[in-house]
Amino acid sequence: MADRLTLEIADFVHDVHTGIYSEETGKPQPLRFTVTVELKPAERYAPDTPLSASKNYMDLKFAASGALPPGVHFTLIESVADHVADTLFVADARVQVVTVKIVKLALSEADELIGITLRRERR
């Protein structure tokens, strides 16, 4: 089995225009993102290994926030996750797998977690 390096940003909240119900449309709603990427690691990580040997965690946060097109309404959170995955694949050829978990915070009535997880491998 080949070595894999997994990077993650967990429980990041960002407002996104998404949803199908009347109470969801017309305004952004908070989504909680957990984004992980898997890439082939360097042979070894010494104390002075530069960041270029890995991936910047902030790239994951950017894919779930700043890279989302402003003013676009995503009907499904699946399409939000798909956009996040595409952004990470395009930005770095070393990324082999992207997993995006999204929880819709505004729909919770009894502290339940309502959402999806998309896992996509590079094609």
N, CA and C of each residue as an Amber inpcrd file, in Angstrom:
protein
   369
   0.8330000  -1.1680000   0.0000000   0.0000000   0.0000000   0.0000000
   0.8870000   1.2440000   0.0000000   0.5650000   2.1880000  -0.8490000
   1.3520000   3.4170000  -0.9560000   1.0320000   4.3650000   0.1980000
   2.0310000   5.1250000   0.6030000   1.8260000   6.1340000   1.6360000
   0.9160000   7.2320000   1.1040000   0.1020000   7.7630000   1.9770000
  -0.7630000   8.9020000   1.6540000  -0.6720000   9.9040000   2.7910000
  -0.6890000  11.1660000   2.4440000  -0.7240000  12.2490000   3.4180000
  -2.1230000  12.8450000   3.3650000  -2.7760000  12.9610000   4.5070000
  -4.1080000  13.5420000   4.5680000  -4.0430000  14.8680000   5.3090000
  -4.5140000  15.9220000   4.6440000  -4.6040000  17.2410000   5.2600000
  -6.0770000  17.5460000   5.4610000  -6.4030000  18.2790000   6.5300000
  -7.8060000  18.5180000   6.8420000  -8.0110000  19.8870000   7.4650000
  -9.1300000  20.4920000   7.1060000  -9.6490000  21.6440000   7.8300000
 -11.0510000  21.2300000   8.2640000 -11.3190000  21.3030000   9.5620000
 -12.5730000  20.7640000  10.0960000 -13.4210000  21.8580000  10.7390000
 -14.7210000  21.7070000  10.5540000 -15.7090000  22.5540000  11.2230000
 -15.5510000  24.0440000  10.9080000 -15.2170000  24.3210000   9.6710000
 -15.1090000  25.6940000   9.1860000 -16.4940000  26.1450000   8.7210000
 -16.9880000  27.2770000   9.2140000 -18.3210000  27.7590000   8.8610000
 -18.1930000  28.9290000   7.8870000 -18.9780000  28.8350000   6.8100000
 -19.0030000  29.8860000   5.7930000 -20.4260000  29.9980000   5.2550000
 -20.8680000  31.2290000   5.0210000 -22.2040000  31.4630000   4.4710000
 -22.1980000  31.2690000   2.9640000 -23.1850000  30.4960000   2.4630000
 -23.2850000  30.1720000   1.0440000 -24.7520000  30.2900000   0.6250000
 -24.9790000  30.8010000  -0.5730000 -26.3320000  30.8180000  -1.1420000
 -26.6470000  29.4160000  -1.6380000 -27.5280000  28.7260000  -0.9330000
 -27.8800000  27.3610000  -1.3010000 -29.2380000  27.0050000  -0.7270000
 -29.8650000  26.0060000  -1.3180000 -31.1110000  25.4940000  -0.7750000
 -32.2510000  25.5070000  -1.7710000 -33.3020000  24.7560000  -1.4200000
 -34.4850000  24.6840000  -2.2820000 -35.7370000  25.2060000  -1.5950000
 -35.7280000  25.2920000  -0.2760000 -36.9050000  25.7420000   0.4500000
 -36.9570000  27.2670000   0.5110000 -38.1520000  27.8120000   0.5860000
 -38.3300000  29.2680000   0.5670000 -37.5540000  29.9530000   1.6890000
 -37.4640000  29.3170000   2.8410000 -36.7190000  29.9310000   3.9450000
 -35.2050000  29.8960000   3.7290000 -34.7480000  29.1640000   2.7130000
 -33.3160000  29.0770000   2.4250000 -32.8900000  30.0000000   1.2880000
 -33.7730000  30.2740000   0.3670000 -33.3940000  31.0150000  -0.8410000
 -33.4150000  32.5190000  -0.5870000 -32.6320000  33.2290000  -1.3730000
 -32.5940000  34.6770000  -1.2840000 -31.5910000  35.2330000  -0.3090000
 -31.0380000  34.4010000   0.5250000 -30.0250000  34.8630000   1.4780000
 -29.0490000  33.7240000   1.7370000 -27.8250000  34.0740000   2.0720000
 -26.8620000  33.0030000   2.3590000 -27.2110000  32.3130000   3.6810000
 -26.8230000  31.0440000   3.7690000 -27.0160000  30.3090000   5.0070000
 -25.6930000  29.7030000   5.4450000 -25.5240000  29.5280000   6.7490000
 -24.2550000  28.9840000   7.2370000 -24.1390000  27.4940000   6.9500000
 -22.9950000  27.1290000   6.4010000 -22.6610000  25.7240000   6.1760000
 -21.3880000  25.4180000   6.9530000 -21.3380000  24.2480000   7.5780000
 -20.1260000  23.8160000   8.2710000 -19.3900000  22.8290000   7.3630000
 -18.1590000  23.1810000   7.0190000 -17.3420000  22.3830000   6.1090000
 -16.2660000  21.6220000   6.8720000 -16.0450000  20.3890000   6.4720000
 -14.8270000  19.6620000   6.7980000 -14.2840000  19.1810000   5.4630000
 -13.0730000  19.6070000   5.1420000 -12.4720000  19.2960000   3.8470000
 -11.1610000  18.5650000   4.0960000 -11.0050000  17.4180000   3.4390000
  -9.7470000  16.6820000   3.5180000  -9.2380000  16.4100000   2.1110000
  -7.9310000  16.4190000   1.9900000  -7.3000000  16.0270000   0.7300000
  -6.2420000  14.9810000   1.0400000  -6.0960000  14.0580000   0.1140000
  -5.0410000  13.0590000   0.2120000  -4.0780000  13.2850000  -0.9390000
  -2.8030000  13.2770000  -0.6120000  -1.7830000  13.3890000  -1.6370000
  -0.6160000  12.4850000  -1.2920000   0.1740000  12.2140000  -2.2920000
   1.3600000  11.3860000  -2.0620000   2.3610000  12.2200000  -1.2670000
   2.8090000  11.7030000  -0.1310000   3.7300000  12.4870000   0.6980000
   5.1540000  12.4780000   0.1470000   5.9370000  13.3950000   0.6510000
   7.3630000  13.4020000   0.3460000   7.9880000  12.1380000   0.9430000
   9.1410000  11.7820000   0.4670000   9.8470000  10.6030000   0.9830000
  10.0890000  10.7300000   2.4850000  10.4060000  11.9380000   2.9220000
  10.6860000  12.1860000   4.3400000  10.4850000  13.6750000   4.6090000
  10.0430000  13.9890000   5.8210000   9.8590000  15.3820000   6.2360000
  10.8720000  15.7220000   7.3180000  11.9190000  16.4190000   6.9340000
  12.9480000  16.8610000   7.8730000  12.4820000  18.1590000   8.5390000
  13.1200000  18.5790000   9.6200000  12.7050000  19.8160000  10.2890000
  12.7020000  21.0460000   9.3790000  13.5520000  21.0600000   8.3630000
  13.6270000  22.2310000   7.4830000  12.9250000  22.0130000   6.1350000
  12.0630000  21.0150000   6.0480000  11.3350000  20.7550000   4.8060000
  10.4340000  21.9510000   4.4970000  10.5110000  22.4790000   3.2660000
   9.6920000  23.6400000   2.9250000   8.2180000  23.2620000   2.7040000
   7.3500000  24.2510000   2.7950000   5.9220000  24.0440000   2.6030000
   5.6140000  23.4540000   1.2250000   6.4250000  23.7410000   0.2460000
   6.1880000  23.2320000  -1.1080000   6.2150000  21.6990000  -1.1710000
   6.7470000  21.0460000  -0.1410000   6.7710000  19.5810000  -0.0920000
   5.4340000  19.0170000   0.3810000   4.5430000  19.8970000   0.8130000
   3.2220000  19.4760000   1.2590000   2.1840000  20.3770000   0.5830000
   1.1550000  20.7470000   1.3030000   0.1170000  21.6280000   0.7790000
  -0.2890000  22.5660000   1.9020000  -0.5870000  23.7870000   1.5390000
  -1.0060000  24.7760000   2.5140000  -2.4440000  24.4890000   2.9490000
  -2.6740000  24.3790000   4.2400000  -4.0200000  24.1280000   4.7540000
  -4.9980000  25.2210000   4.3400000  -4.4940000  26.4280000   4.1830000
  -5.3660000  27.5500000   3.8200000  -5.9640000  27.3730000   2.4220000
  -5.3380000  26.5570000   1.5750000  -5.9210000  26.2520000   0.2670000
  -7.2520000  25.5240000   0.4230000  -7.3560000  24.6820000   1.4350000
  -8.5960000  23.9560000   1.6920000  -9.6840000  24.9210000   2.1440000
  -9.3210000  25.8380000   3.0270000 -10.2780000  26.8380000   3.5000000
 -10.7220000  27.7430000   2.3480000  -9.7900000  28.1600000   1.5030000
 -10.1170000  29.0130000   0.3620000 -11.0830000  28.3090000  -0.5930000
 -10.8850000  27.0160000  -0.8310000 -11.7580000  26.2780000  -1.7450000
 -13.1960000  26.2480000  -1.2510000 -13.3900000  26.3080000   0.0800000
 -14.7320000  26.2790000   0.6590000 -15.2680000  27.6680000   0.9870000
 -14.5510000  28.6900000   0.5590000 -15.0090000  30.0580000   0.8520000
 -14.7210000  30.9720000  -0.3400000 -13.5360000  31.5110000  -0.4110000
 -13.1950000  32.4900000  -1.4440000 -13.2980000  31.9910000  -2.8660000
 -13.1550000  30.6900000  -3.0830000 -13.2390000  30.1400000  -4.4450000
 -14.6780000  29.9080000  -4.9050000 -15.6350000  29.9870000  -3.9810000
 -17.0390000  29.8550000  -4.3840000 -17.4520000  31.1400000  -5.0870000
 -18.0780000  31.0320000  -6.2560000 -18.4070000  32.2440000  -7.0120000
 -19.4350000  33.1040000  -6.2770000 -19.1480000  34.3960000  -6.1150000
 -20.0790000  35.2740000  -5.4020000 -21.3830000  35.4420000  -6.1840000
 -22.4770000  35.4940000  -5.4480000 -23.7750000  35.7290000  -6.0710000
 -24.4040000  34.5170000  -6.7270000 -23.7240000  33.3820000  -6.7370000
 -24.2740000  32.1760000  -7.3570000 -25.0660000  31.4090000  -6.3090000
 -26.2860000  30.9860000  -6.6760000 -27.1010000  30.1590000  -5.7900000
 -26.9140000  28.6960000  -6.1900000 -26.4350000  27.9020000  -5.2540000
 -26.2810000  26.4640000  -5.4640000 -27.5550000  25.7930000  -4.9610000
 -28.3080000  25.1780000  -5.8430000 -29.5450000  24.5280000  -5.4200000
 -29.2470000  23.4370000  -4.3980000 -28.2640000  22.6050000  -4.6700000
 -27.9130000  21.4900000  -3.7940000 -26.5600000  21.7240000  -3.1400000
 -26.4310000  21.2760000  -1.8990000 -25.1080000  21.3650000  -1.2720000
 -24.1410000  20.3860000  -1.9200000 -24.6650000  19.3850000  -2.6180000
 -23.8090000  18.4840000  -3.3850000 -23.0230000  19.2620000  -4.4340000
 -23.6630000  20.2680000  -5.0330000 -22.9610000  21.0700000  -6.0490000
 -21.9280000  21.9890000  -5.4030000 -22.1630000  22.4090000  -4.1740000
 -21.1460000  23.1730000  -3.4380000 -19.9300000  22.2810000  -3.2100000
 -20.1630000  21.0630000  -2.7340000 -19.0660000  20.1160000  -2.4850000
 -18.3120000  19.8030000  -3.7630000 -19.0420000  19.6550000  -4.8560000
 -18.4250000  19.3720000  -6.1480000 -17.5040000  20.5230000  -6.5660000
 -17.9460000  21.7480000  -6.3630000 -17.1330000  22.9210000  -6.7110000
 -15.8670000  22.9730000  -5.8580000 -15.9960000  22.6630000  -4.5710000
 -14.8270000  22.6400000  -3.6790000 -13.8240000  21.5950000  -4.1640000
 -14.3060000  20.4000000  -4.4780000 -13.4140000  19.3320000  -4.9510000
 -12.7270000  19.7380000  -6.2520000 -13.4850000  20.2560000  -7.2010000
 -12.8960000  20.6870000  -8.4730000 -11.8170000  21.7420000  -8.2620000
 -12.0800000  22.6860000  -7.3850000 -11.1010000  23.7470000  -7.0970000
  -9.7920000  23.1530000  -6.5980000  -9.8740000  22.1850000  -5.7050000
  -8.6590000  21.5820000  -5.1490000  -7.9190000  20.7230000  -6.1640000
  -8.6400000  20.0050000  -7.0130000  -7.9870000  19.2020000  -8.0580000
  -7.2800000  20.0990000  -9.0730000  -7.9260000  21.1790000  -9.4860000
  -7.3410000  22.0720000 -10.4940000  -6.1080000  22.7880000  -9.9360000
  -6.1610000  23.1470000  -8.6690000  -5.0840000  23.9330000  -8.0640000
  -3.8010000  23.1520000  -7.8160000  -3.8980000  21.8140000  -7.6840000
  -2.7120000  21.0590000  -7.3000000  -2.8010000  19.6300000  -7.8430000
  -1.9420000  19.3060000  -8.7730000  -1.9560000  17.9820000  -9.4080000
  -1.5940000  16.8570000  -8.4360000  -1.0080000  17.1880000  -7.2890000
  -0.6530000  16.1540000  -6.3060000  -1.8640000  15.6390000  -5.5350000
  -2.9620000  16.4080000  -5.5440000  -4.1620000  16.0010000  -4.8160000
  -4.7820000  14.8020000  -5.5280000  -4.9290000  13.7040000  -4.8060000
  -5.4720000  12.4730000  -5.3820000  -6.9130000  12.1950000  -4.9680000
  -7.2760000  12.5940000  -3.7510000  -8.6280000  12.3690000  -3.2360000
  -9.0470000  13.6060000  -2.4570000 -10.3040000  14.0150000  -2.6580000
 -10.8850000  15.1190000  -1.8950000 -12.1620000  14.6060000  -1.2400000
 -12.3150000  14.8970000   0.0340000 -13.5540000  14.5910000   0.7470000
 -14.0880000  15.9020000   1.3210000 -15.3530000  16.1810000   1.0170000
 -15.9920000  17.4010000   1.4960000 -17.2470000  16.9960000   2.2740000
 -17.2740000  17.3480000   3.5330000 -18.4600000  17.1280000   4.3670000
 -19.0810000  18.4970000   4.6220000 -20.3940000  18.6020000   4.3770000
 -21.1090000  19.8540000   4.5880000 -22.3170000  19.5870000   5.4750000
 -22.4580000  20.3870000   6.5190000 -23.6130000  20.3360000   7.4040000
 -24.3610000  21.6520000   7.2640000 -25.6830000  21.5520000   7.0390000
 -26.5420000  22.7380000   6.9210000 -27.0050000  23.1400000   8.3200000
 -26.4140000  24.1790000   8.8470000 -26.6900000  24.5880000  10.2160000
 -28.0690000  25.2010000  10.3930000 -28.5860000  25.8810000   9.3730000
 -29.8570000  26.5900000   9.5000000 -31.0640000  25.6570000   9.5570000
 -30.9470000  24.4250000   9.0930000 -32.0870000  23.5100000   9.0610000
 -32.2530000  22.6850000  10.3250000 -31.2880000  22.7090000  11.1970000
 -31.3500000  21.8920000  12.4070000 -32.4740000  22.3830000  13.3190000
 -33.3040000  21.4550000  13.7520000 -34.3970000  21.7850000  14.6770000
 -34.1460000  21.2330000  16.0810000 -33.3820000  20.1780000  16.1690000
 -33.1340000  19.5330000  17.4670000 -31.6740000  19.1150000  17.5830000
 -30.7910000  19.9740000  17.1200000 -29.3450000  19.7280000  17.1660000
 -28.8810000  18.5560000  16.3120000 -29.7520000  18.0880000  15.3790000
 -29.3040000  17.0330000  14.4740000 -28.3990000  17.6520000  13.4070000
 -27.5530000  16.8270000  12.8270000 -26.6370000  17.2690000  11.7840000
 -27.1980000  16.8240000  10.4360000 -27.5670000  17.7890000   9.6160000
 -28.1570000  17.5170000   8.3180000 -27.1380000  17.9020000   7.2610000
 -26.7390000  16.9470000   6.4190000 -25.7570000  17.2900000   5.4140000
 -25.3520000  16.1150000   4.5570000 -24.2240000  16.2970000   3.8820000
 -23.7180000  15.2970000   2.9390000 -22.2060000  15.1690000   3.0930000
 -21.6830000  14.0770000   2.5630000 -20.2410000  13.9010000   2.4120000
 -19.9870000  13.4250000   0.9930000 -19.1460000  14.1460000   0.2780000
 -18.7520000  13.7730000  -1.0780000 -17.2780000  13.3930000  -1.0380000
 -16.9510000  12.2090000  -1.5340000 -15.5630000  11.7700000  -1.6570000
 -15.3090000  11.5610000  -3.1300000 -14.3160000  12.2660000  -3.6590000
 -14.0380000  12.1810000  -5.0820000 -12.5680000  11.8910000  -5.2930000
 -12.2780000  10.9370000  -6.1650000 -10.8970000  10.6240000  -6.5410000
 -10.5770000  11.3030000  -7.8560000  -9.3040000  11.6390000  -8.0120000
  -8.8790000  12.2520000  -9.2850000  -9.1670000  11.2880000 -10.4250000
  -9.6990000  11.8120000 -11.4810000 -10.0510000  10.9820000 -12.6650000
  -8.9830000  11.0980000 -13.7200000
